[in-house]
Structures are given as structure tokens and as C-alpha cells.
Amino acid sequence: MTNKEFIRSNIPAYLVDDGVISAKLERRGASADDSLPSEATPERKKVDLAYADCLLYVLRLPSSISQGGFSMSNIDKATYEKQITLIYAAYDMLDELPIAKPDITNAGEWN
């Protein structure tokens, strides 16, 4: 299985095309056509982070799309956010997490 095939097998094609996957892999320093590296290697980290980048791309898409009488909805954004968080946590990179979290002040007032 190639790096691109790994990502493609985890994200539906109607959400992310092959060009986006290849670009995200290249940005992370991995080749789309290389064989998927073993887990817990520096090369696998690049692929996993490119996968997270693709999920982030999906999060930026509209949650509902309608065209010509056909509509798609229910993109489970919470699930994608959780997957991104788990990937970043696995590499101890939560401080670099690209998902905006609300800045909560005076949280004690809610207790």
C-alpha cells in the first residue's frame, strides 16, 4: 500500500481528491507513491501528519452540499477533529494542534 492509498482508504474520495492528498504528503516531506512506512518511524510520522492535514482540509469544507437536486450532509466534523487530536497526541505535538479551541476565561463562574 502506498502513502496515498493509505490516506485514500481513510477519507472518502468525494471529500478529498488525489491532488490534495499528494500535496499534503509533499508538504510533510513524504512521497505519495512510496510504500507506507512501518509504524513508529520518522517517515510514518510524516504520513500520519499528512493524513491529519487532509482531515483538517475536510473540516474546512461546508458541512452540507446541494447541487442539481442532490445533497450530501452530515460530515461528522467532531469525529475528524478527534482523529486529528489523536494523531497529534501520538507524536506529543498537541501544542501545535491546528484546530482552534475557544479561549475560556472565568470558567469558575460556570461551576
Phi, psi and omega per residue, in radians:
M1 nan 2.351 3.103
T2 -1.504 2.956 3.101
N3 -1.035 -0.765 -3.134
K4 -1.145 -0.707 3.123
E5 -1.110 -0.637 3.094
F6 -1.056 -0.865 -3.134
I7 -1.163 -0.768 -3.141
R8 -1.020 -0.626 -3.119
S9 -1.239 -0.231 -3.105
N10 -1.899 -0.164 -3.138
I11 -2.310 2.227 3.140
P12 -1.027 2.458 -3.081
A13 -1.066 -0.505 -3.133
Y14 -1.248 -0.208 3.130
L15 -1.666 -0.672 -3.078
V16 -2.421 2.145 3.126
D17 -1.494 2.946 -3.069
D18 -1.063 -0.567 3.118
G19 -1.094 -0.717 3.104
V20 -1.133 -0.778 3.137
I21 -1.051 -0.823 3.140
S22 -1.065 -0.730 3.140
A23 -1.132 -0.716 3.130
K24 -1.153 -0.685 3.099
L25 -1.131 -0.804 3.133
E26 -1.068 -0.720 3.132
R27 -1.030 -0.575 -3.137
R28 -1.560 -0.021 3.105
G29 1.515 0.393 3.119
A30 -2.084 2.658 3.119
S31 -1.686 2.424 -3.132
A32 -1.099 -0.571 -3.027
D33 -1.665 -0.039 3.074
D34 -1.266 2.697 3.073
S35 -1.166 2.510 3.127
L36 -1.056 2.149 -3.126
P37 -1.221 2.820 3.052
S38 -1.102 2.709 3.108
E39 -1.168 2.758 3.099
A40 1.097 0.671 3.025
T41 -2.183 2.731 3.095
P42 -1.021 -0.616 3.127
E43 -1.193 -0.629 3.114
R44 -1.180 -0.626 3.103
K45 -1.003 -0.743 3.127
K46 -1.055 -0.753 -3.130
V47 -1.182 -0.768 3.134
D48 -1.083 -0.711 3.123
L49 -1.223 -0.586 3.046
A50 -1.140 -0.663 3.061
Y51 -1.073 -0.778 3.088
A52 -1.074 -0.670 3.089
D53 -1.079 -0.685 3.103
C54 -1.155 -0.692 3.081
L55 -1.116 -0.678 3.094
L56 -1.107 -0.673 3.064
Y57 -1.009 -0.768 3.128
V58 -1.103 -0.676 3.138
L59 -1.066 -0.478 -3.108
R60 -1.490 -0.105 3.088
L61 -1.372 2.730 3.039
P62 -1.059 2.542 -3.117
S63 -1.369 -0.195 3.122
S64 -2.502 2.335 -3.129
I65 -2.265 2.303 3.085
S66 -2.282 2.379 3.097
Q67 -2.777 2.286 3.069
G68 0.968 0.668 3.133
G69 1.429 -0.016 3.121
F70 -1.924 2.375 3.105
S71 -2.388 2.592 3.066
M72 -2.222 2.399 3.104
S73 -2.616 -3.013 3.124
N74 1.151 0.634 2.955
I75 -1.171 2.056 -3.032
D76 -1.385 1.451 -3.066
K77 -1.128 -0.581 3.133
A78 -1.108 -0.666 3.109
T79 -1.140 -0.754 3.121
Y80 -1.121 -0.715 3.092
E81 -1.055 -0.717 3.130
K82 -1.119 -0.743 3.115
Q83 -1.088 -0.753 3.110
I84 -1.059 -0.802 3.139
T85 -1.060 -0.744 3.128
L86 -1.119 -0.686 3.104
I87 -1.112 -0.837 -3.139
Y88 -1.132 -0.638 3.108
A89 -1.154 -0.666 -3.135
A90 -1.068 -0.509 3.134
Y91 -1.829 0.288 3.112
D92 0.913 0.833 -3.080
M93 -2.182 0.467 -3.089
L94 -1.039 -0.489 3.124
D95 -1.195 -0.253 3.118
E96 -1.823 0.145 -3.093
L97 -0.993 2.152 -3.057
P98 -1.463 0.202 3.131
I99 -1.691 2.172 -3.123
A100 -1.210 2.279 3.049
K101 -1.953 2.548 -3.133
P102 -1.153 2.555 3.083
D103 -1.590 1.863 -3.067
I104 -1.715 2.167 3.060
T105 -2.073 2.685 -3.140
N106 0.965 0.744 3.141
A107 -1.077 -0.423 -3.140
G108 -1.073 -0.449 3.118
E109 -1.166 -0.339 -3.098
W110 -1.531 -0.164 -3.092
N111 -1.450 nan nan
